[in-house]
Amino acid sequence: PLLVFVEASIYQLDEENEQIARIVASTAPACSGGSASSSPQPCKRSVLRRVLESHGLLSEKVANELQAGESYWQLERTLCAAMAAGQPISKADVLRASSLKSFDYRVLHDLL
């Protein structure tokens, strides 16, 4: 049940991030680049961390993977906003986003 909770929590946060990215992208011409800095519910992220910690599962490795997920979501919003505004994006940012993307699988693997 705990793995299901973790994956469901991450997917819910991912859905919220994608909603934010759509909003940022749809208003990109009127927004500055800083608008992509909004993030999925900080409260929900902290609940996930607290649950893992209470079960003795918030290792440094798991915490680092969760941080990688937050970095991915930030980068995804930034890339979406830039593309929607017709601004160039760097290959390095795309490759970094690609390397961070599967953090949820890495979290689950580390919890096993």
C-alpha positions in Angstrom: 0.0 0.0 0.0 2.8 2.4 0.7 4.3 2.1 -2.8 0.8 2.8 -4.2 0.5 5.9 -2.0 3.9 7.2 -3.1 3.3 6.6 -6.8 -0.2 8.1 -6.6 1.1 11.2 -4.7 3.8 11.7 -7.4 1.3 11.3 -10.2 -1.0 13.8 -8.6 1.8 16.3 -8.2 2.8 15.6 -11.8 -0.8 16.3 -13.0 -0.8 19.6 -11.0 2.5 20.5 -12.6 1.2 19.9 -16.1 -1.8 22.1 -15.3 0.5 24.9 -14.2 2.6 24.4 -17.3 -0.5 24.7 -19.5 -1.6 27.9 -17.8 1.9 29.3 -18.1 2.1 28.3 -21.8 -1.3 29.7 -22.6 -0.4 33.1 -21.1 3.3 33.1 -22.1 3.3 36.1 -24.3 1.9 38.2 -21.5 4.1 36.7 -18.7 7.7 37.0 -17.8 9.9 33.9 -17.6 9.4 34.0 -13.8 5.9 32.8 -14.1 7.1 29.3 -14.7 8.4 29.3 -11.1 5.0 28.2 -9.6 5.1 24.7 -8.4 2.7 21.9 -7.4 1.2 22.0 -4.0 4.1 22.4 -1.5 1.8 21.0 1.2 1.3 17.8 -0.8 5.0 17.4 -1.3 5.7 17.8 2.4 3.0 15.2 3.2 4.8 12.7 1.0 8.1 13.4 2.6 6.6 13.2 6.1 5.0 9.8 5.4 8.2 8.4 4.0 10.1 9.8 7.0 7.6 8.3 9.5 8.2 4.9 8.0 12.0 5.3 8.1 12.1 5.4 4.3 13.2 9.0 3.6 16.9 8.1 2.9 19.3 10.6 1.4 18.9 8.8 -1.9 15.1 9.0 -1.9 15.2 12.6 -0.8 17.7 13.4 -3.7 15.3 11.7 -6.2 12.4 13.7 -4.9 14.5 16.8 -5.3 15.3 15.7 -8.8 11.6 15.4 -9.5 11.0 19.0 -8.3 13.9 20.1 -10.5 12.3 18.2 -13.4 8.9 19.9 -12.9 10.5 23.4 -12.7 12.5 22.7 -15.9 9.4 21.3 -17.6 7.4 24.5 -16.8 10.3 26.7 -18.0 10.7 24.8 -21.3 6.9 24.9 -21.9 6.8 28.6 -21.3 9.7 29.3 -23.5 8.3 27.2 -26.4 4.9 28.8 -26.0 6.5 32.2 -26.2 8.5 31.2 -29.2 11.8 31.6 -27.3 14.7 29.3 -28.0 15.4 26.4 -25.7 18.7 24.8 -25.2 19.6 21.2 -26.0 21.3 21.0 -22.6 18.0 21.8 -20.9 16.1 19.2 -22.9 18.7 16.6 -22.1 18.7 17.5 -18.4 14.9 17.3 -18.4 15.1 13.9 -20.0 17.6 12.6 -17.5 15.4 13.8 -14.6 12.0 12.6 -16.0 11.9 9.1 -14.6 12.6 10.1 -11.0 9.3 8.4 -9.8 10.6 5.0 -10.9 13.9 5.6 -9.2 12.1 6.6 -6.0 10.0 3.4 -6.1 13.1 1.3 -6.8 14.9 2.9 -3.9 11.9 2.1 -1.6 11.9 -1.6 -2.4 
